[in-house]
């Protein structure tokens, strides 16, 4: 499935039509991924230990996969991409482990990681990039790296997800959503029986089922104070991998990021701070988990004692799918705010000035 730009820059100077088209395309991309995924992808015969890394929106995917791998009993460690020095030297504990790298566009930074791949037992690359696409966009060096990986045989597994060319505006929305689904279905394929159907169809239907969401109205109503940040209370799994929810505020609206808190940690300082300096609170409440739902309800009751503007957003997906559902709920709220505030997504602040680190090394 492709997602072409719907307008020329002259007709869409702020990039709002591009953003709208990409948001509208996400359900189709997700369904296509689930429907076309093979019932079983190649699995290693032996138990594995993983080092998982990524940067930008890919960091959230990497942290999500590491969390879920640990939950299945396969040890996984998230390592920041900057922990790799680019010299090819091994990082501590790399020998024999599986390296998992997330990079939607195979950004230049990932050379730091790939230089050290020979120290690992095998490599799994999650990406939207293709050699043809990289060459077409003028990234011949990245294309050569990808082609080299593709030629390394059984020691390298490449898992692809949309969208390859998600540029033109600053914020990405398709890749962040589809990267979570790619990780989810890849993980499920490792434990599925050979004859099992592709995982995720029922879960995805639940997530995509239309439902009235008060989040967009709440954020729009609180916009004058939300630009300085708010508190986002999440269940434990999402506390590990909700960075992309903050990115929607940072890259989508140029607001300060929300403080993302495991719901229990709310009582250990943040709540007391809000008693002195009130700010809005958004609580993600997992409907299918009685313990986590009770914790969310207690947090809401605390907010009410201070008369804080607070909203509970119900998540109906099962554990392991809630991060994707939260991604979609925040996407629903993003476009109205971008339009309301007249955010320029084409000519964003600082455009081109990030080269010293974005193009490092």
N, C-alpha and C positions, 0 to 999 in steps of 0.2 A: 504494500500500500504506500503510495506517495502522498506527500502533503505539499503541494505547490504554493508559492506565495500568491495570495489572491489579488494583489494590486501592485502597481508600480509605486515607488517612493513618492512620486509627486501627488498621487491620489491618496496616499496613506502616510503622511509625513511623520506621524508619531508611532507607526507600527502597530496600531491597535487592531487593524484588520488582519494582519499577519498573526498576531497573538490569538485572536478569536478563531481563526481557521485552524490553528494548531490545537487549541483546546478542544474544538469540536471533533477533531480527528482522533483524539486519544482513544475513545471507546472502540473504534474500528481497528486501530492498531493492536489493542489489547486482545480483542476477540480473534484477530488473525493469528496472533502469536500462539494463543491456546489451541485454536483449531488446526494449525499447521504443524504444531510441535510433534515430533515422532513419539510414539508411545513409550519408547525406551531409547535413551541415548547411551553411548558406550560408557560403561562403568569400570573402574579399576577393580581387580579381583581382591585386592588387599585393603585393609583399613588404612585411612590416610590421616596425615596431620597437615594443617594448612597455615600458610602465611597469606593474609588477604590485605590488599592495598588499593587505594584510589584517591583522587583529589577532586575538589569541586563537588558537583552533584554526585560524582562517582564515589566519593567517600562514604556517603550515606548507604549506597548499595553495598559497599565492601563491609561496612559495620553490620548491616543487616544480615549478610550472608554469614559472617563470622559468628554472630549471635545464634543464628539458626543451626549452623553446623554443630556448635557446642551443645545445643539442645538435643541433637540427634546422637550425641556421644562421640562425635569426631572432633578432636581438638583443633581449634582454629584461633589464630591470633591476628587482630588487626594491627598493622604497622603503618604509620604515616609514610606517605610517598617520599617525603624529604629525608627519611631515615636511610634511604639508599643514596650513596654519594656519587654515583655515576662512573666510578672507576672500574667497576666490575668486581670489587671486593665483596665477599659475602657478608651478610648481616648475621649477627649471632643466632645460632640455632637453625640456619637455613638448610643444612645438609640433609638430603633425602626427603624433605618436606615438599608439599605441592604449593607452588606460587599461584595465587589467583589475583589477577589485575583487572580492575574495571576502568575503562576509559572510552567514553562515548565516541569522541572524535579522534582518538589516539593522539592526544596532545603531545607537544614536544617534551613536556616534563617526564613522560613515561619512559624516555630513554634512560633515565636514572635507574629505573627498575629493570628494564630489559637487559641492561649491561650486566646484571648479576644473575641472570636466569640459569646459567650453566651450573650454579651451585645447588639448584633445586632438583628434586626428583622428576617433576614435570611441571608444565605451565598451563593454566587455564586463563584465557583472555576473553573477557566480556566486552564487546565493542559494537558500534554501528558502522565502523569504517570498513571500506573495501579498497583494494589497490587501485581499481579504476577510478573510484570516487576521489581518492587522495591525489592521484595524478591530475585529474580534471580540475581540482581546486588549487593546484599549484604546490602541493606538498609531496614532491618526488622523494624526499629523504624519508618521510614517514611511510610512503608507499613501499619503499625498498625494505624498511624494517618489517612491515606487515608481510610482505612477500617471503622474506626470510623465515619468519615464524611459520607461515603456511607450509613451507617446505621441510619443516622439521619432523614431520610424521607423527607417530603415536605419542611422542613426548609432549606434544602441544595440542590442546583442544581450544577451538575458537567458537564462542557462543555469541551470536549476533542478535541485536535488537534495534528497533527504530529509535531515532531517525538519523540518517547519516549526515545530512547537511542541515543542521538546525542552527543556522547562524542568522544573519540579517537583523535580528533584534537581540538585545542583551540576554533576556531570560530564556532558559530552555524549560519546556514543560513536557514534551513528548518523551525525550530521553529519560528524565527523572522518573516518570511513571513506568515506562517500559523496562527500565533497568531493574526495578524491583521485581517485576513479573518474570523477567529472564532468570533472575537469581532464584525465585520461588520455584519455577517449573524445573529448572536444572536440578535444584536440590531434591524435589519430589521424584524426579526421574531416577535418582541414585538409589532410592529405596523401593521403587515400584516393581511389581512382578513384571516379567518380560511381556506378558500378554495384557497388561493393564492399559486402559485408555489414557490418553493424555490428561495430566492433572489440571485441575483448576477451573473447569467449565462451570460447575455449580457455584463455586466461590466467586468467580468473576461476575456471573449473573446477579448474585446478591449485591455485590458492590456497585454494579452499574444500574441497578433498578432505580428509577427516578424516585426521589424523595424530597419533600420540602426541607430546605436547610436554612436555619436562622443565622448561619455564620456570616453570610454576605451582608445582611442588614445590620447585624451587630457591629461588624468591623467598619461599615460605612458610618454608622451612628457615632462610633467612638473614634473616628479618624483623627479629629483634632488632637487627641491625647495619645493615640496609638503610635504616632510617628516617633515618640520617644521610647517606645517599647512597651511590651505587656508580658504577662506571665502565662505560659502555656503548660498546663499540667497534663502529663501523659502516663499511660501504664508502663510497666518496666521495660518491655521489649522496645517500645517506641522511644524510650529515653536513650537508647543506644544509637538510634538511626533516624532521628527526626530533623537533621540539619537542613534538609531541603524545604521543610515547612518554613524555617527561618529565612531561607534564601528567597522565598516568594516575597517576603517583606523587604529584604535587603536589595535584591536585584530587580524585583518587580516594581517596588514602590519607592526605593531608596530611603526606607525607614530604618530605625535602629532595630536589630533583631530581637525577637521575643526571648525572654529567659525560659528555656525549656527545662522542666523539672519533673523528675519522677514524683508522682503524686504524694508519696509519703514524706518526701524531703521538704514539701511545702511548709510543714510545721516546724522545720528546723532552721529558722531565720528568715526566709522569704516572706512568710505571713506576717511576722513581726515588723518587717520593713514596710509592708503595705499598710500596716496600722499607722505608721508615721508618715508615709508618702503613698497615698492611694494610687492605684493603677488598675486597668482592666485585667480580668482573668478569663482565659478560655480553658475549659476542661474537656479532654477527650475521654469519654466514658465507654468502655467495652461492654456492650449489652450482654454478651454471652458468658461473662466471667463474674460470678456473684461476688467474689472477694474484691476484685478490682472495681466493680461497680459500686460496692459499698464504700470503698475508699474515696471514690470520686464524689459520691453523695456527701460524705463527711466534709470533704474539701469545700464543696459548694455551700454547705451550712456555715462553715467558718467565714467564707466570703460575705455571706449575708449578715453575719454579726457586725461586720464593718461597713455594711452598705456599699460594698464594692460592686462596680458593674461587672457581672460575671455571667458566663454562658456555658452550658453543657452541650457538647456535640456528641450524640450517640454514634458509636461504631458497631455495626451489626456483623461484620466479618469475623470469622474465627481467628484464633491466634495464628500468627504467621502470615496473615493477609491484611491485618489492620493498618500496617504502614502504607500499603497501597490505597486503602480506603481513605485514610487521612489525607494522602496526597491529592486524591480527587476532590475531597470536600473543600480543601483550601484552594484548589484550582477554580472551583465554582465561585469562590468569593473574590478571586484575583481580578478578573476582567472588569467587573463593575467599578472596582476601586481605581484601577489604572485609568479608566475612562473618566471617572468622577474627578480625579486629581490632575488629569491632563499629562500623565507621565510620558516623557519622550523615550521610547524604547529603541528608536533608530539611532539617535544621536545622543547617547547616554553620557552622563558626567564621567570624565576621566577616560573617554574612549581613546585608545591608542597609547595611553600613558602607562599601561601595565606591562609593557614589553620586557623590562628588566627581569621580572619574575615569571610572567606568563610564557615567555619564550626561553626560559632557562632550562638547560644550560646552552 
